[in-house]
């Protein structure tokens, strides 16, 4: 008897993100991921259960990658960052579009899925904003910069506004300027 083949969850998630990136969120199905991976639908289901489980795994992985990117950019652990510094680093991370492909794929998928998955995104954003002291000028500027960052992301990556690479960088230089930070 041969040994059962082990399924690489990260590779499955990579392929799921690629499907969404190349064909849109509606193309993300258990069957499409199984075909791309060269395994059965049951193989994908054994890893994630349902499509909702797959999308949730995409979000959780993106969250871990984001946290690692934030810590790398800041040079310290998340716990050591002030709320203002977290927003400032978020601006810089979001400006780096290469780091965002998985985020866009995950967010698009979630928008088509169940309320529980949309709640994950709501919680994620709430965690970034909840610590801000918006009674201070710095807190108010950070909140505006955060919303501007997220707005630019949504407009560009959901195809609602065409921004050249230079316009993208200029936008993030302007946003960083709102917080009194140097341009990228």
DRENVEXZA-318826 format. One record per atom (N, C-alpha, C, O): chain; atom name; x, y, z. Coordinates in Angstrom, 1 decimal, padded with zeros to 4 digits. Each point is the difference from the previous one (the first is absolute). Example, Ala and Ser with C-alpha at 12.3 -4.5 7.8 and 13.67 -1.06 7.14 Angstrom:
<atoms>
A, N, 013.2, -005.7, 007.8
A, CA, -000.9, 001.2, 000.0
A, C, 000.9, 001.2, 000.0
A, O, 001.0, 000.0, 000.7
A, N, -001.4, 001.1, -001.4
A, CA, 000.9, 001.1, 000.0
A, C, -000.8, 001.1, 000.8
A, O, 000.5, 001.1, 000.1
</atoms>
This chain:
<atoms>
A, N, 000.8, -001.2, 000.0
A, CA, -000.8, 001.2, 000.0
A, C, 000.9, 001.2, 000.0
A, O, 000.9, 000.1, 000.8
A, N, -001.3, 000.9, -001.6
A, CA, 000.8, 001.2, -000.1
A, C, -000.4, 001.0, 001.1
A, O, -001.1, 000.0, 000.5
A, N, 002.1, 000.8, -000.1
A, CA, -000.3, 001.0, 001.0
A, C, -000.9, 001.1, -000.5
A, O, 000.2, 000.5, -001.2
A, N, -001.2, 000.0, 001.9
A, CA, -000.9, 001.0, -000.5
A, C, 000.8, 001.3, -000.2
A, O, 000.9, 000.4, 000.8
A, N, -001.2, 000.3, -001.9
A, CA, 000.7, 001.2, -000.3
A, C, -000.4, 001.1, 000.9
A, O, -001.2, 000.2, 000.4
A, N, 002.2, 000.6, 000.1
A, CA, -000.2, 001.1, 000.9
A, C, -000.3, 001.2, -000.8
A, O, 000.6, 000.3, -001.1
A, N, -001.6, 000.5, 001.5
A, CA, -000.4, 001.2, -000.7
A, C, 000.6, 001.2, 000.7
A, O, -000.1, 000.2, 001.2
A, N, 000.8, 000.6, -002.0
A, CA, 000.7, 001.2, 000.5
A, C, -001.0, 001.1, 000.0
A, O, -000.4, 000.6, -001.0
A, N, -000.1, -000.2, 002.3
A, CA, -001.0, 001.0, 000.2
A, C, 000.4, 001.3, -000.6
A, O, -000.8, 000.7, -000.6
A, N, 002.1, -000.3, 000.8
A, CA, 000.4, 001.3, -000.5
A, C, 000.0, 000.1, -001.5
A, O, -000.4, 001.0, -000.6
A, N, 000.7, -002.2, -000.1
A, CA, -000.1, 000.0, -001.4
A, C, -001.4, 000.1, -000.5
A, O, -000.3, 000.7, -001.0
A, N, -000.6, -001.3, 001.7
A, CA, -001.5, 000.1, -000.3
A, C, -000.4, 001.4, 000.1
A, O, -000.7, 000.6, -000.8
A, N, 001.1, 000.1, 001.9
A, CA, -000.4, 001.4, 000.2
A, C, 000.7, 000.9, -001.0
A, O, -000.7, 000.9, -000.5
A, N, 001.9, -001.2, 000.1
A, CA, 000.6, 000.8, -001.1
A, C, -000.8, -000.1, -001.3
A, O, -000.2, 001.0, -000.7
A, N, -000.2, -002.2, 000.4
A, CA, -000.8, -000.2, -001.2
A, C, -001.4, 000.6, 000.1
A, O, -000.5, 000.6, -001.0
A, N, -000.1, -000.6, 002.2
A, CA, -001.3, 000.7, 000.1
A, C, 000.2, 001.5, -000.2
A, O, -000.9, 000.6, -000.6
A, N, 001.9, -000.1, 001.2
A, CA, 000.3, 001.5, -000.2
A, C, 000.2, 000.3, -001.5
A, O, -000.4, 001.0, -000.5
A, N, 001.1, -001.9, -000.2
A, CA, 000.3, 000.2, -001.4
A, C, -001.3, 000.0, -000.8
A, O, -000.1, 000.8, -001.0
A, N, -000.8, -001.7, 001.3
A, CA, -001.2, -000.1, -000.7
A, C, -000.8, 001.3, 000.2
A, O, -000.5, 000.5, -001.0
A, N, 000.4, 000.0, 002.2
A, CA, -000.7, 001.2, 000.2
A, C, 000.7, 001.2, -000.7
A, O, -000.7, 000.8, -000.6
A, N, 002.0, -000.8, 000.7
A, CA, 000.7, 001.1, -000.7
A, C, -000.1, 000.0, -001.5
A, O, -000.2, 001.1, -000.6
A, N, 000.2, -002.3, 000.0
A, CA, -000.1, -000.1, -001.4
A, C, -001.4, 000.0, -000.6
A, O, -000.2, 000.5, -001.1
A, N, -000.7, -001.1, 001.8
A, CA, -001.4, -000.2, -000.5
A, C, -001.1, 000.7, 000.7
A, O, -001.1, -000.1, -000.4
A, N, 001.4, 000.7, 001.6
A, CA, -001.0, 000.6, 000.8
A, C, -000.5, -000.9, 001.1
A, O, 000.1, -001.2, -000.1
A, N, -000.7, 001.8, 001.1
A, CA, -000.5, -000.8, 001.2
A, C, -001.1, -001.0, -000.4
A, O, 000.0, -001.0, 000.6
A, N, -000.8, 001.3, -001.6
A, CA, -001.0, -001.0, -000.4
A, C, 000.5, -001.3, -000.5
A, O, -000.6, -001.0, 000.1
A, N, 001.9, 001.0, -000.6
A, CA, 000.6, -001.2, -000.5
A, C, 000.5, -000.9, 001.1
A, O, 000.4, -001.1, -000.3
A, N, -000.3, 001.6, 001.5
A, CA, 000.5, -000.8, 001.1
A, C, -001.0, -001.0, 000.5
A, O, -001.0, 000.3, 000.6
A, N, 001.3, -001.6, -001.0
A, CA, -000.9, -001.1, 000.5
A, C, 000.9, -001.1, 000.4
A, O, 001.2, 000.0, -000.3
A, N, -001.7, -000.9, 001.1
A, CA, 000.8, -001.2, 000.4
A, C, 000.4, -000.8, -001.2
A, O, 001.2, -000.4, 000.0
A, N, -002.0, 000.3, -001.0
A, CA, 000.3, -000.7, -001.2
A, C, 001.2, 000.7, -000.8
A, O, 000.9, -000.7, -000.4
A, N, -001.0, 002.0, 000.3
A, CA, 001.1, 000.7, -000.7
A, C, 001.3, -000.1, 000.7
A, O, 001.1, -000.2, -000.6
A, N, -001.1, 000.2, 001.9
A, CA, 001.2, -000.1, 000.8
A, C, 000.6, -001.5, -000.1
A, O, 001.2, -000.2, -000.2
A, N, -002.1, -000.7, 000.2
A, CA, 000.4, -001.4, -000.1
A, C, 000.6, -000.3, -001.4
A, O, 001.1, -000.6, -000.1
A, N, -001.7, 001.1, -000.9
A, CA, 000.6, -000.1, -001.4
A, C, 001.3, 000.6, -000.1
A, O, 001.0, -000.6, -000.6
A, N, -000.8, 001.8, 001.1
A, CA, 001.2, 000.8, 000.0
A, C, 001.1, -000.8, 000.7
A, O, 001.2, 000.0, -000.3
A, N, -001.6, -000.6, 001.4
A, CA, 001.0, -000.7, 000.9
A, C, 000.2, -001.5, -000.5
A, O, 001.0, -000.6, 000.3
A, N, -001.8, 000.2, -001.2
A, CA, 000.1, -001.4, -000.5
A, C, -000.4, -001.1, 001.0
A, O, 000.6, -001.0, 000.1
A, N, -001.6, 001.4, 000.8
A, CA, -000.5, -000.9, 001.0
A, C, -001.5, -000.1, -000.1
A, O, -000.6, 000.7, -000.8
A, N, 000.0, -001.5, 001.6
A, CA, -001.4, -000.2, -000.1
A, C, -000.7, 001.2, 000.9
A, O, 000.7, 000.6, 000.8
A, N, -002.0, -000.4, -001.1
A, CA, -000.7, 000.9, 000.8
A, C, 000.0, -000.4, 001.5
A, O, 000.1, 000.8, 000.9
A, N, -000.1, -002.1, -000.7
A, CA, 000.0, -000.5, 001.4
A, C, 001.4, 000.3, 000.7
A, O, 000.0, 000.2, 001.2
A, N, 001.0, -000.1, -002.0
A, CA, 001.3, 000.4, 000.5
A, C, 000.0, 001.4, 000.6
A, O, 000.5, 000.3, 001.0
A, N, -001.1, 000.6, -001.8
A, CA, -000.1, 001.4, 000.4
A, C, -000.9, 000.1, 001.2
A, O, 000.3, 000.7, 001.0
A, N, -001.4, -001.5, -001.0
A, CA, -001.0, 000.0, 001.1
A, C, 000.7, -000.6, 001.3
A, O, -000.4, 000.5, 001.1
A, N, 001.3, -001.4, -001.3
A, CA, 000.6, -000.6, 001.2
A, C, 000.9, 001.0, 000.7
A, O, 000.2, 000.0, 001.2
A, N, 000.3, 001.0, -002.0
A, CA, 000.9, 001.1, 000.6
A, C, -000.9, 001.1, 000.6
A, O, 000.4, 000.5, 001.0
A, N, -001.5, -000.1, -001.7
A, CA, -000.7, 001.2, 000.4
A, C, -001.5, -000.2, 000.3
A, O, -000.6, 000.9, 000.5
A, N, 000.1, -002.0, -000.8
A, CA, -001.4, -000.3, 000.3
A, C, -000.8, 000.6, -001.2
A, O, -000.4, -000.8, -000.9
A, N, 000.1, 002.0, 001.0
A, CA, -000.9, 000.7, -001.0
A, C, 000.7, 001.1, -000.7
A, O, 001.1, 000.4, 000.4
A, N, -001.7, 000.2, -001.3
A, CA, 000.5, 001.2, -000.7
A, C, 000.2, 001.1, 001.1
A, O, 001.0, 000.8, 000.0
A, N, -002.0, -000.7, 000.9
A, CA, 000.1, 001.0, 001.0
A, C, 001.3, -000.3, 000.9
A, O, 000.7, 001.0, 000.4
A, N, -000.4, -002.2, -000.1
A, CA, 001.2, -000.4, 000.7
A, C, 001.3, 000.4, -000.8
A, O, 000.9, 000.5, 000.6
A, N, -001.0, -000.7, -001.9
A, CA, 001.2, 000.4, -000.8
A, C, 000.2, 001.5, 000.0
A, O, 001.1, 000.4, 000.2
A, N, -002.2, 000.4, -000.4
A, CA, 000.2, 001.4, 000.1
A, C, 000.4, 000.5, 001.3
A, O, 000.9, 000.9, 000.1
A, N, -001.4, -001.5, 001.0
A, CA, 000.4, 000.4, 001.3
A, C, 001.5, -000.3, 000.2
A, O, 000.8, 000.8, 000.6
A, N, -000.3, -002.0, -001.1
A, CA, 001.4, -000.3, 000.1
A, C, 000.9, 001.0, -000.8
A, O, 001.1, 000.4, 000.4
A, N, -001.7, 000.1, -001.6
A, CA, 000.7, 001.0, -000.7
A, C, 000.2, 001.3, 000.8
A, O, 001.0, 000.6, 000.0
A, N, -002.1, -000.2, 000.7
A, CA, 000.0, 001.2, 000.8
A, C, 001.0, -000.2, 001.2
A, O, 000.8, 000.9, 000.3
A, N, -000.9, -002.0, 000.4
A, CA, 000.9, -000.2, 001.1
A, C, 001.5, 000.0, -000.4
A, O, 000.8, 000.6, 000.7
A, N, -000.5, -001.2, -001.8
A, CA, 001.4, 000.0, -000.5
A, C, 000.4, 001.4, -000.4
A, O, 001.1, 000.5, 000.3
A, N, -002.0, 000.3, -000.9
A, CA, 000.3, 001.3, -000.4
A, C, 000.3, 000.8, 001.3
A, O, 000.9, 000.8, 000.1
A, N, -001.7, -001.0, 000.9
A, CA, 000.1, 000.7, 001.3
A, C, 001.4, -000.2, 000.6
A, O, 000.6, 000.9, 000.5
A, N, -000.2, -002.2, -000.5
A, CA, 001.3, -000.3, 000.5
A, C, 001.1, 000.6, -000.8
A, O, 001.0, 000.5, 000.6
A, N, -001.1, -000.5, -001.9
A, CA, 001.0, 000.6, -000.9
A, C, 000.1, 001.5, 000.3
A, O, 001.0, 000.6, 000.0
A, N, -002.2, 000.0, 000.1
A, CA, -000.1, 001.5, 000.3
A, C, 000.8, 000.3, 001.3
A, O, 000.8, 000.9, 000.0
A, N, -001.1, -001.6, 001.0
A, CA, 000.6, 000.2, 001.3
A, C, 001.5, -000.1, -000.1
A, O, 000.8, 000.8, 000.6
A, N, -000.3, -001.8, -001.3
A, CA, 001.4, -000.2, -000.2
A, C, 000.6, 001.1, -000.8
A, O, 001.1, 000.5, 000.3
A, N, -001.8, 000.0, -001.3
A, CA, 000.5, 001.1, -000.8
A, C, 000.1, 001.3, 000.8
A, O, 000.9, 000.8, -000.1
A, N, -002.0, -000.6, 001.0
A, CA, 000.0, 001.2, 000.9
A, C, 001.2, -000.1, 000.9
A, O, 000.7, 001.1, 000.2
A, N, -000.5, -002.2, 000.4
A, CA, 001.2, -000.1, 001.0
A, C, 001.3, 000.2, -000.7
A, O, 000.9, 000.6, 000.5
A, N, -000.8, -001.1, -001.7
A, CA, 001.3, 000.1, -000.8
A, C, 000.2, 001.5, -000.4
A, O, 001.1, 000.5, 000.2
A, N, -002.2, 000.1, -000.6
A, CA, 000.2, 001.4, -000.4
A, C, 000.3, 000.9, 001.2
A, O, 000.8, 001.0, -000.1
A, N, -001.4, -001.3, 001.2
A, CA, 000.2, 000.8, 001.2
A, C, 001.3, -000.3, 000.7
A, O, 000.5, 000.8, 000.8
A, N, -000.1, -002.0, -000.9
A, CA, 001.2, -000.5, 000.7
A, C, -000.2, -000.3, 001.4
A, O, 000.9, -000.3, 000.8
A, N, -002.2, 000.2, -000.4
A, CA, -000.3, -000.4, 001.4
A, C, -001.3, -000.8, -000.1
A, O, -000.7, -000.1, -001.0
A, N, 000.3, -000.5, 002.1
A, CA, -001.2, -000.8, 000.1
A, C, -001.2, 000.9, 000.0
A, O, 000.1, 001.2, 000.3
A, N, -001.3, -001.7, -000.8
A, CA, -001.2, 000.8, 000.0
A, C, -000.3, 000.6, 001.3
A, O, -000.5, 001.1, 000.1
A, N, 000.7, -001.9, 001.0
A, CA, -000.3, 000.5, 001.3
A, C, 000.8, 001.2, 000.4
A, O, -000.4, 000.8, 000.9
A, N, 001.5, -000.6, -001.5
A, CA, 000.9, 001.2, 000.3
A, C, -000.4, 001.2, -000.7
A, O, 000.6, 001.1, 000.2
A, N, -001.5, -001.2, -001.2
A, CA, -000.3, 001.1, -000.8
A, C, -001.2, 000.8, 000.6
A, O, -000.9, -000.6, 000.5
A, N, 001.0, 001.9, -000.6
A, CA, -001.2, 000.9, 000.4
A, C, -001.0, -000.2, -001.1
A, O, 000.2, -000.4, -001.1
A, N, -001.4, 000.8, 001.4
A, CA, -001.1, 000.0, -000.9
A, C, 000.3, 000.9, -001.3
A, O, -000.3, -000.4, -001.1
A, N, 000.9, 001.5, 001.4
A, CA, 000.4, 000.9, -001.1
A, C, 001.0, -000.7, -000.9
A, O, -000.1, 000.1, -001.2
A, N, 001.1, -000.7, 001.8
A, CA, 001.1, -000.7, -000.8
A, C, -000.6, -001.2, -000.8
A, O, 000.4, -000.2, -001.1
A, N, -001.4, -000.5, 001.7
A, CA, -000.7, -001.0, -000.8
A, C, -000.6, 000.5, -001.2
A, O, 000.1, -000.6, -001.1
A, N, -000.8, 001.7, 001.2
A, CA, -000.7, 000.6, -001.2
A, C, 001.1, 000.5, -001.0
A, O, -000.2, -000.2, -001.2
A, N, 001.2, 000.8, 001.7
A, CA, 001.1, 000.4, -000.9
A, C, 000.6, -001.1, -000.8
A, O, 000.2, 000.1, -001.2
A, N, 000.1, -001.2, 001.9
A, CA, 000.5, -001.2, -000.7
A, C, -001.0, -000.6, -000.9
A, O, 000.4, -000.5, -001.1
A, N, -001.7, 000.6, 001.4
A, CA, -001.0, -000.6, -000.8
A, C, 000.0, 000.8, -001.4
A, O, -000.2, -000.6, -001.0
A, N, 000.4, 001.9, 001.1
A, CA, 000.0, 000.8, -001.2
A, C, 001.2, -000.5, -000.9
A, O, -000.2, -000.2, -001.2
A, N, 001.4, 000.0, 001.8
A, CA, 001.1, -000.4, -000.8
A, C, -000.2, -001.5, -000.6
A, O, 000.4, -000.2, -001.1
A, N, -001.0, -000.6, 001.9
A, CA, -000.2, -001.4, -000.4
A, C, -001.0, 000.0, -001.2
A, O, 000.2, -000.7, -001.0
A, N, -001.3, 001.5, 001.1
A, CA, -001.0, 000.0, -001.0
A, C, 000.6, 000.6, -001.3
A, O, -000.5, -000.4, -001.1
A, N, 001.4, 001.4, 001.2
A, CA, 000.6, 000.6, -001.2
A, C, 000.8, -001.0, -000.8
A, O, 000.1, 000.2, -001.2
A, N, 000.4, -001.3, 001.8
A, CA, 000.7, -001.0, -000.6
A, C, -000.9, -001.0, -000.7
A, O, -000.4, -001.0, 000.7
A, N, 000.0, 001.2, -001.9
A, CA, -001.0, -000.8, -000.7
A, C, 000.4, -001.4, -000.1
A, O, -000.9, -000.9, -000.1
A, N, 002.1, 000.5, 000.1
A, CA, 000.4, -001.4, -000.2
A, C, -000.5, -000.8, 001.2
A, O, -000.2, -001.2, -000.1
A, N, 000.1, 001.9, 001.3
A, CA, -000.4, -000.8, 001.2
A, C, -001.5, -000.1, 000.1
A, O, -000.5, -000.6, 000.9
A, N, -000.2, 001.2, -001.9
A, CA, -001.5, 000.1, 000.1
A, C, -000.8, -001.0, -000.8
A, O, -001.2, -000.1, 000.1
A, N, 001.9, -000.7, -001.0
A, CA, -000.8, -000.9, -000.8
A, C, -000.8, -000.9, 000.8
A, O, -001.2, -000.2, -000.3
A, N, 001.7, -000.4, 001.3
A, CA, -000.7, -001.0, 000.8
A, C, -001.2, 000.8, 000.8
A, O, -001.0, -000.6, 000.1
A, N, 001.3, 001.8, 000.3
A, CA, -001.0, 000.8, 000.7
A, C, -001.2, 000.2, -000.9
A, O, -001.2, -000.2, 000.4
A, N, 001.5, 000.7, -001.6
A, CA, -001.1, 000.3, -001.0
A, C, -000.8, -001.3, -000.3
A, O, -001.2, 000.0, 000.0
A, N, 001.9, -001.1, -000.2
A, CA, -000.7, -001.3, -000.3
A, C, -000.9, -000.4, 001.2
A, O, -001.1, -000.4, -000.2
A, N, 001.6, 000.5, 001.4
A, CA, -000.7, -000.3, 001.2
A, C, -001.2, 000.9, 000.2
A, O, -001.1, -000.5, 000.3
A, N, 001.3, 001.8, -000.4
A, CA, -001.1, 000.9, 000.2
A, C, -001.1, -000.2, -001.1
A, O, -001.2, 000.0, 000.4
A, N, 001.6, -000.2, -001.6
A, CA, -001.1, -000.2, -001.0
A, C, -000.8, -001.2, 000.3
A, O, -001.2, 000.0, -000.2
A, N, 001.9, -001.1, 000.6
A, CA, -000.7, -001.2, 000.3
A, C, -000.9, 000.1, 001.1
A, O, -001.2, -000.5, 000.0
A, N, 001.6, 001.2, 001.0
A, CA, -000.8, 000.2, 001.2
A, C, -001.3, 000.8, -000.3
A, O, -001.1, -000.3, 000.5
A, N, 001.2, 001.3, -001.4
A, CA, -001.2, 000.8, -000.3
A, C, -001.1, -000.9, -000.6
A, O, -001.1, 000.4, 000.0
A, N, 001.5, -001.5, -000.6
A, CA, -001.0, -000.9, -000.6
A, C, -000.5, -001.0, 000.9
A, O, -000.9, -000.8, -000.3
A, N, 001.5, 000.7, 001.5
A, CA, -000.3, -001.1, 000.9
A, C, -000.9, 000.4, 001.1
A, O, -000.6, 001.0, 000.0
A, N, 000.5, -001.9, 001.0
A, CA, -000.9, 000.1, 001.1
A, C, 000.4, 001.2, 001.0
A, O, 001.1, 000.5, 000.0
A, N, -002.1, -000.1, 000.7
A, CA, 000.2, 001.1, 000.9
A, C, 001.1, -000.2, 001.0
A, O, 000.7, 000.9, 000.4
A, N, -000.5, -002.2, 000.1
A, CA, 001.1, -000.3, 000.9
A, C, 001.3, 000.4, -000.5
A, O, 000.9, 000.5, 000.8
A, N, -000.6, -000.7, -002.1
A, CA, 001.2, 000.3, -000.6
A, C, 000.2, 001.6, -000.1
A, O, 001.1, 000.5, 000.2
A, N, -002.2, 000.1, -000.5
A, CA, 000.1, 001.5, -000.1
A, C, 000.3, 000.5, 001.4
A, O, 000.7, 001.1, 000.1
A, N, -001.2, -001.8, 000.9
A, CA, 000.3, 000.5, 001.4
A, C, 001.5, -000.1, 000.3
A, O, 000.5, 000.8, 000.8
A, N, 000.2, -001.7, -001.4
A, CA, 001.5, -000.1, 000.2
A, C, 000.7, 001.3, -000.4
A, O, 000.8, 000.6, 000.7
A, N, -001.2, -000.1, -001.9
A, CA, 000.5, 001.2, -000.5
A, C, -000.4, 001.2, 000.9
A, O, 000.9, 000.9, 000.3
A, N, -002.1, -000.9, 000.1
A, CA, -000.4, 001.1, 000.9
A, C, 000.8, 000.0, 001.3
A, O, 000.4, 001.1, 000.4
A, N, -000.2, -002.3, 000.1
A, CA, 000.8, -000.1, 001.3
A, C, 001.4, 000.5, -000.3
A, O, 000.6, 000.7, 000.9
A, N, 000.0, -001.1, -002.0
A, CA, 001.4, 000.4, -000.3
A, C, 000.1, 001.5, -000.1
A, O, 000.9, 000.5, 000.6
A, N, -001.8, 000.1, -001.3
A, CA, 000.1, 001.5, 000.0
A, C, -000.3, 000.6, 001.3
A, O, 000.6, 001.0, 000.4
A, N, -001.6, -001.5, 000.3
A, CA, -000.3, 000.5, 001.4
A, C, 001.3, 000.0, 000.9
A, O, 000.2, 001.0, 000.7
A, N, 000.5, -002.1, -000.8
A, CA, 001.2, -000.1, 000.8
A, C, 001.0, 001.1, -000.3
A, O, 000.7, 000.5, 000.9
A, N, -000.6, -000.1, -002.1
A, CA, 001.0, 001.1, -000.4
A, C, -000.5, 001.3, 000.5
A, O, 000.8, 000.9, 000.3
A, N, -002.1, -000.7, -000.3
A, CA, -000.5, 001.4, 000.3
A, C, -000.4, 000.2, 001.5
A, O, 000.0, 001.1, 000.5
A, N, -000.3, -002.2, 000.2
A, CA, -000.5, 000.1, 001.3
A, C, 001.0, 000.6, 001.0
A, O, -000.4, 000.6, 001.0
A, N, 001.7, -000.8, -001.2
A, CA, 001.0, 000.5, 000.9
A, C, 000.3, 001.5, -000.2
A, O, 000.6, 000.6, 000.8
A, N, -001.0, 000.0, -001.9
A, CA, 000.3, 001.4, -000.3
A, C, -000.8, 000.9, 001.0
A, O, -001.2, -000.2, 000.3
A, N, 001.9, 001.2, 000.2
A, CA, -000.6, 001.0, 000.8
A, C, -000.3, 001.2, -000.9
A, O, 000.8, 000.8, -000.3
A, N, -002.1, -000.9, -000.2
A, CA, -000.4, 001.0, -001.0
A, C, -000.4, 001.4, 000.7
A, O, -000.5, 000.8, -000.7
A, N, 000.8, -000.7, 002.0
A, CA, -000.2, 001.3, 000.6
A, C, 001.3, 000.8, -000.2
A, O, 000.0, 001.2, 000.4
A, N, 001.0, -001.8, -000.9
A, CA, 001.3, 000.8, -000.2
A, C, 000.1, 000.3, -001.5
A, O, -000.5, -000.7, -000.8
A, N, 001.3, 001.7, 000.5
A, CA, 000.2, 000.3, -001.5
A, C, 000.7, -001.1, -000.7
A, O, -000.3, -000.3, -001.1
A, N, 001.3, -000.4, 001.8
A, CA, 000.7, -001.1, -000.7
A, C, -001.0, -001.1, -000.2
A, O, 000.1, -000.7, -001.1
A, N, -001.0, 000.4, 002.0
A, CA, -000.9, -001.1, -000.2
A, C, -001.0, 000.3, -001.1
A, O, -000.3, -000.9, -000.8
A, N, -000.1, 002.1, 000.7
A, CA, -000.9, 000.4, -001.1
A, C, 000.6, -000.1, -001.3
A, O, -000.6, -000.5, -001.0
A, N, 001.9, 000.9, 000.9
A, CA, 000.7, -000.1, -001.3
A, C, 000.3, -001.4, -000.4
A, O, -000.1, -000.4, -001.1
A, N, 000.4, -000.5, 002.1
A, CA, 000.2, -001.4, -000.2
A, C, -001.3, -000.7, -000.5
A, O, 000.1, -000.8, -000.9
A, N, -001.2, 001.2, 001.4
A, CA, -001.3, -000.6, -000.4
A, C, -000.3, 000.4, -001.5
A, O, -000.4, -000.8, -000.8
A, N, 000.6, 002.1, 000.5
A, CA, -000.2, 000.5, -001.4
A, C, 001.0, -000.8, -000.9
A, O, -000.4, -000.4, -001.1
A, N, 001.6, 000.3, 001.5
A, CA, 001.0, -000.7, -000.8
A, C, -000.3, -001.4, -000.3
A, O, 000.1, -000.5, -001.0
A, N, -000.7, -000.2, 002.1
A, CA, -000.4, -001.4, -000.1
A, C, -001.1, -000.1, -001.0
A, O, 000.0, -000.8, -000.9
A, N, -001.0, 001.6, 001.0
A, CA, -001.1, 000.0, -000.9
A, C, 000.4, 000.3, -001.5
A, O, -000.5, -000.6, -000.9
A, N, 001.4, 001.6, 000.8
A, CA, 000.5, 000.3, -001.3
A, C, 000.8, -001.2, -000.6
A, O, -000.1, -000.3, -001.2
A, N, 000.9, -000.4, 002.0
A, CA, 000.7, -001.1, -000.5
A, C, -000.9, -001.1, -000.4
A, O, 000.2, -000.6, -001.1
A, N, -001.2, 000.3, 001.9
A, CA, -001.0, -001.1, -000.4
A, C, -000.8, 000.4, -001.2
A, O, -000.3, -000.8, -000.9
A, N, -000.1, 002.1, 000.8
A, CA, -000.7, 000.5, -001.2
A, C, 000.8, -000.2, -001.3
A, O, -000.5, -000.4, -001.0
A, N, 001.8, 000.8, 001.1
A, CA, 000.9, -000.2, -001.2
A, C, 000.1, -001.4, -000.4
A, O, -000.1, -000.3, -001.2
A, N, 000.2, -000.6, 002.2
A, CA, 000.1, -001.4, -000.3
A, C, -001.2, -000.5, -000.7
A, O, 000.1, -000.7, -001.0
A, N, -001.3, 001.0, 001.6
A, CA, -001.2, -000.5, -000.6
A, C, -000.2, 000.5, -001.4
A, O, -000.4, -000.7, -000.9
A, N, 000.6, 002.0, 000.7
A, CA, -000.2, 000.6, -001.3
A, C, 000.9, -000.7, -001.1
A, O, -000.4, -000.3, -001.1
A, N, 001.7, 000.1, 001.5
A, CA, 000.9, -000.5, -001.0
A, C, -000.2, -001.5, -000.2
A, O, -000.1, -000.5, -001.2
A, N, 000.0, -000.3, 002.3
A, CA, 000.0, -001.4, -000.2
A, C, -001.3, -000.6, -000.3
A, O, -000.1, -001.2, -000.5
A, N, -001.0, 001.9, 000.6
A, CA, -001.3, -000.4, -000.4
A, C, -000.4, 000.6, -001.3
A, O, -001.1, -000.2, -000.5
A, N, 002.1, 000.8, -000.2
A, CA, -000.2, 000.5, -001.3
A, C, -000.9, 001.2, -000.1
A, O, -000.6, 000.2, -001.1
A, N, 000.5, 000.6, 002.1
A, CA, -001.0, 001.1, 000.0
A, C, 000.7, 001.3, -000.3
A, O, -000.6, 001.0, -000.3
A, N, 002.0, -000.9, 000.3
A, CA, 000.7, 001.1, -000.5
A, C, 001.3, -000.5, -000.6
A, O, 000.7, -000.9, 000.6
A, N, -000.3, 001.5, -001.7
A, CA, 001.3, -000.3, -000.6
A, C, 001.1, 000.9, 000.6
A, O, -000.1, 001.2, -000.1
A, N, 001.1, -001.8, 000.7
A, CA, 001.1, 000.8, 000.6
A, C, 001.3, -000.6, -000.6
A, O, 000.2, -001.2, 000.1
A, N, 000.5, 002.1, -000.7
A, CA, 001.3, -000.5, -000.5
A, C, 000.9, -000.3, 001.2
A, O, -000.3, 000.4, 001.1
A, N, 001.4, -001.0, -001.3
A, CA, 000.9, -000.3, 001.1
A, C, 000.5, 001.3, 000.6
A, O, 000.1, 000.1, 001.2
A, N, 000.1, 000.9, -002.0
A, CA, 000.5, 001.3, 000.5
A, C, -001.1, 000.7, 000.8
A, O, 000.2, 000.5, 001.1
A, N, -001.5, -000.6, -001.6
A, CA, -001.1, 000.6, 000.8
A, C, -000.2, -000.7, 001.3
A, O, -000.3, 000.6, 001.0
A, N, 000.5, -002.0, -001.0
A, CA, -000.1, -000.8, 001.2
A, C, 001.1, 000.5, 001.0
A, O, -000.4, 000.3, 001.2
A, N, 001.6, -000.2, -001.6
A, CA, 001.1, 000.5, 000.9
A, C, -000.3, 001.4, 000.5
A, O, 000.2, 000.3, 001.2
A, N, -000.6, 000.6, -002.1
A, CA, -000.4, 001.4, 000.4
A, C, -001.1, 000.0, 001.0
A, O, 000.1, 000.8, 001.0
A, N, -001.1, -001.6, -001.2
A, CA, -001.1, -000.1, 001.0
A, C, 000.5, -000.4, 001.4
A, O, -000.3, 000.6, 001.0
A, N, 001.2, -001.6, -001.0
A, CA, 000.5, -000.4, 001.3
A, C, 001.0, 001.0, 000.6
A, O, 000.1, 000.0, 001.2
A, N, 000.6, 000.7, -002.0
A, CA, 000.8, 001.1, 000.5
A, C, -000.8, 001.0, 000.7
A, O, 000.3, 000.6, 001.0
A, N, -001.5, -000.2, -001.7
A, CA, -000.9, 000.9, 000.6
A, C, -000.6, -000.5, 001.3
A, O, -000.1, 000.8, 001.0
A, N, -000.3, -002.1, -001.0
A, CA, -000.6, -000.5, 001.2
A, C, 001.1, 000.0, 001.2
A, O, -000.4, 000.4, 001.1
A, N, 001.6, -000.8, -001.4
A, CA, 001.0, 000.0, 001.0
A, C, 000.2, 001.4, 000.5
A, O, 000.3, 000.3, 001.2
A, N, -000.4, 000.7, -002.1
A, CA, 000.1, 001.4, 000.4
A, C, -001.0, 000.4, 001.0
A, O, 000.2, 000.9, 000.8
A, N, -001.4, -001.4, -000.9
A, CA, -001.1, 000.3, 000.9
A, C, 000.4, -000.3, 001.5
A, O, -000.4, 000.7, 000.9
A, N, 001.3, -001.7, -000.8
A, CA, 000.4, -000.4, 001.4
A, C, 001.3, 000.6, 000.3
A, O, 000.6, -000.3, 001.1
A, N, -000.1, 001.3, -001.9
A, CA, 001.2, 000.6, 000.3
A, C, 001.2, -000.9, -000.3
A, O, 001.1, 000.3, 000.6
A, N, -001.2, -001.3, -001.4
A, CA, 001.1, -000.9, -000.3
A, C, 000.6, 000.4, -001.3
A, O, -000.6, 000.7, -000.8
A, N, 001.8, -001.1, 000.7
A, CA, 000.7, 000.2, -001.3
A, C, -000.6, -000.8, -001.1
A, O, -000.5, -001.1, 000.2
A, N, 000.6, 001.6, -001.4
A, CA, -000.4, -000.8, -001.2
A, C, 000.7, -001.3, -000.1
A, O, 001.2, -000.1, 000.5
A, N, -001.8, -000.9, -001.1
A, CA, 000.7, -001.3, -000.2
A, C, 001.0, 000.1, -001.1
A, O, 000.7, -001.0, -000.3
</atoms>
